[in-house]
Each structure stands twice: as C-alpha cells, then as structure tokens.
Amino acid sequence: MLRKIPIHLIVSVAAGIATAMALSALTHEILHLLGVFPAIGEPNFDTRLTLIAFFYHSIYAIIGAFVTAIIAKEKAKKAVFILGTKEAIMWLLGIILLWHQAPAWYNLSKAFAGIPLAMVGGKLYELYKLSKQEKTKTVVR
C-alpha cells in the first residue's frame, strides 16, 4: 500500500534545500568575484579554501534545516531528518561524482555532518518555538 506524503513535508524539505543551495552558490560566487575561490565547477584542492567552503556550507545547512522546520511545524523533526538524510546521501554520491573537483575528505565530512547539522537546525527551531511560547505566556499574564 502506498502511503501519501503530506505536501507540506515535501515543500518544507524542498525549501530547506533551496535555501542552503542558494546561500552556498551566492557565497561561492562572491568569493570567486573577490578572487578567493575558483569559479563554480573548477577544481579546488586547496585545503584552506576547502575548509572555508566546509564552514559556510555547514552554516547554510543549519539555516536550511531551520527553514525546513519552520515550514514543517508539527512534522519538523521528521522533515529535518529527511533533509539531513538527503544531505548525507548526496555528499556520499559527491565522493564518486566529484572526485576530481575536491578532496575526498571534503565530501565524506559533509556526508557525515549532514544529519547532525540538520538536527542542529531542528533544535534551533525548537528553541525558537519555546521562546515564542514564553513571550506569549508573559503577555497573557
């Protein structure tokens, strides 16, 4: 029997992916225009630059997961886990498909970090939700 996947779950994951991808592409392009990074699609085996990319990709993965959780609301944990799993799978594929673009450790690190980074974004959403509830309680009193 086929289970129906709620559309808002799909939209929330897609929004998180789009957010992280857009921020990453924009940052990479800005760093390229500043002469720091090679153009998108050009190999990058410089450890310092790869670490910079890992750092901002990680921050944007957390932001993407936060966006996913905001849209998913009551299904936030499930949506964030789906997003993190997608990240892990895609970066594992990246080891194979992008072996000539970056060091293997970069894609492997992103694969291992995919789910934990998404969970951090989900946890930030929970904290955000709690702070909103606390503010509402304070106003009601």
C-alpha positions as CSV (number, residue, x, y, z in Angstrom):
1,M,0.0,0.0,0.0
2,L,1.3,3.4,-1.0
3,R,1.5,6.0,1.8
4,K,0.6,9.5,1.0
5,I,3.3,12.0,1.9
6,P,1.9,15.3,3.1
7,I,2.6,18.1,0.6
8,H,3.8,20.5,3.3
9,L,6.5,18.0,4.3
10,I,7.8,17.9,0.7
11,V,7.6,21.7,0.4
12,S,9.4,22.1,3.7
13,V,12.3,19.9,2.7
14,A,12.5,21.5,-0.8
15,A,12.6,25.0,0.8
16,G,15.4,23.9,3.1
17,I,17.4,22.5,0.2
18,A,16.7,25.7,-1.9
19,T,17.8,28.0,1.0
20,A,21.0,26.2,1.6
21,M,21.9,25.9,-2.1
22,A,21.1,29.5,-2.9
23,L,23.2,30.8,0.1
24,S,26.1,28.5,-0.8
25,A,26.0,29.4,-4.5
26,L,25.8,33.1,-3.7
27,T,28.7,32.9,-1.2
28,H,30.8,30.9,-3.6
29,E,30.2,33.3,-6.4
30,I,31.0,36.3,-4.2
31,L,34.2,34.6,-3.1
32,H,35.0,33.9,-6.7
33,L,34.4,37.5,-7.7
34,L,36.7,38.6,-4.9
35,G,39.4,36.3,-6.3
36,V,39.4,34.0,-3.3
37,F,37.7,30.9,-4.9
38,P,38.0,29.4,-8.3
39,A,34.9,29.6,-10.5
40,I,32.0,27.2,-9.8
41,G,32.9,23.9,-11.5
42,E,36.6,24.5,-11.3
43,P,38.6,22.0,-9.1
44,N,39.5,23.2,-5.6
45,F,42.1,21.1,-3.7
46,D,43.4,23.9,-1.6
47,T,42.9,22.8,2.0
48,R,42.4,26.3,3.4
49,L,39.7,27.1,0.7
50,T,38.1,23.7,1.2
51,L,37.8,24.3,4.9
52,I,36.2,27.7,4.3
53,A,33.7,26.1,2.0
54,F,33.0,23.4,4.6
55,F,32.4,26.1,7.2
56,Y,29.9,28.1,5.2
57,H,28.2,25.0,3.8
58,S,27.7,23.8,7.3
59,I,26.2,27.1,8.5
60,Y,23.9,27.2,5.5
61,A,22.9,23.5,6.1
62,I,21.8,24.6,9.6
63,I,19.9,27.6,8.2
64,G,18.2,25.3,5.6
65,A,17.1,22.9,8.3
66,F,15.7,25.7,10.3
67,V,13.7,26.9,7.3
68,T,12.5,23.3,6.8
69,A,11.4,23.0,10.4
70,I,9.6,26.4,10.3
71,I,7.5,25.2,7.3
72,A,7.0,21.7,8.6
73,K,5.8,22.9,12.0
74,E,4.4,19.8,13.9
75,K,6.4,17.5,11.5
76,A,9.6,19.4,12.0
77,K,11.7,16.5,13.4
78,K,10.7,14.2,10.5
79,A,11.3,16.9,7.9
80,V,14.7,17.8,9.3
81,F,15.7,14.1,9.5
82,I,14.7,13.7,5.8
83,L,16.7,16.7,4.9
84,G,19.8,15.5,6.8
85,T,19.5,12.1,5.2
86,K,19.2,13.6,1.8
87,E,22.4,15.6,2.5
88,A,24.3,12.6,3.6
89,I,23.3,10.6,0.6
90,M,24.1,13.4,-1.9
91,W,27.5,14.1,-0.4
92,L,28.3,10.3,-0.5
93,L,27.4,10.4,-4.1
94,G,29.6,13.5,-4.4
95,I,32.6,11.4,-3.4
96,I,32.1,9.4,-6.6
97,L,30.9,12.1,-8.9
98,L,33.1,15.0,-7.8
99,W,36.3,13.1,-7.0
100,H,38.1,15.3,-9.5
101,Q,36.7,18.6,-8.1
102,A,37.6,18.4,-4.4
103,P,39.4,16.2,-1.9
104,A,37.5,13.1,-0.9
105,W,37.7,14.1,2.8
106,Y,35.5,17.2,2.0
107,N,32.6,15.2,0.6
108,L,33.0,12.5,3.2
109,S,33.0,15.1,6.0
110,K,29.8,16.7,4.6
111,A,28.2,13.3,4.3
112,F,28.9,12.5,8.0
113,A,27.9,16.0,9.0
114,G,24.6,16.0,7.0
115,I,22.2,14.6,9.6
116,P,23.9,16.3,12.7
117,L,23.8,19.7,11.0
118,A,20.2,19.2,10.1
119,M,19.4,18.2,13.7
120,V,21.1,21.4,14.9
121,G,18.8,23.4,12.7
122,G,15.8,21.5,14.0
123,K,17.0,22.1,17.6
124,L,17.3,25.8,16.9
125,Y,13.7,25.8,15.7
126,E,12.6,24.1,18.9
127,L,14.3,26.8,20.9
128,Y,12.8,29.5,18.7
129,K,9.3,27.9,19.3
130,L,9.9,27.8,23.1
131,S,11.0,31.4,23.2
132,K,7.8,32.4,21.3
133,Q,5.7,30.4,23.7
134,E,7.4,32.1,26.7
135,K,6.8,35.6,25.2
136,T,3.1,34.6,24.7
137,K,2.8,33.5,28.3
138,T,4.4,36.7,29.5
139,V,2.0,38.8,27.5
140,V,-1.1,36.9,28.7
141,R,-0.2,37.2,32.4
